[in-house]
Amino acid sequence: MTDELQRAWEERARAAASWREGDAIGPVLEALALSVALEVTGALPDTSRRAREDLRRVGQRALLHAGAERRDDEDEEEALRIAITLARDGLRALASRAPDPEPAPRSSNAAAEPSPRDVARLLSGRLDPYDAASIARRIRASSRAREELAWALRTAAGVDTTRAPVMLAAADGEAMRDPASGRRVAQVDDPRTGAALVEVYTFDDGQLAAYATSDAALRLEGQGLRTTSMQPGYWSGHVDGDGALAIALFVGEERFDLRVTR
């Protein structure tokens, strides 16, 4: 479901790659801003690593000159300030850093909680990059909107939506991997009710992620397994090597022994 958004990002990233000092900075700011949207949907790691690195390097250089940009009109000056703020957030996403603890840029709808329609507009890939980044940041800040986004992505991927939705972004705003881009390798059910508790997915880049149907604390342990993110209802880590892996999965204080194959 993020294909259109990814294609929009790729087009912007290609346009930004040719930026040189003295060129208009707009194309670079737009590509950086759209990176925020891809991060929130979990699709940023699915793009070309080289394209991400090229945009990050160009973005770093372009933002050094952004402070010297000036507009005669007060409204245009404010629009530029917002664009630069969103672009810096995108540069942060490309560098795989956690979101800065600064408030979202001010705009007429910045404080409004995103609606299901906003989520659909974001995923369409047809939004202005700054609008897309603004919606993405509002989704990042709202647990309800993150659940709506997760539901939309899982529905599009044909995943069983009778289960509770997976959260794609943590409470502190760190993006989570989109399970639709991975492969499910294990499911843990509640031994008392038979309801699904946790699903475990593997990804082509060596990452493993666990998604709970609640905000229970998750932890996975195993040889060659290194934790990279642990949030309520979500865990991710890197696996060294391929093949079968014995895992101890902890849901709160309850332990489940799994054997998964990458």
Disulfide bonds with the S-S distance in Angstrom:
none
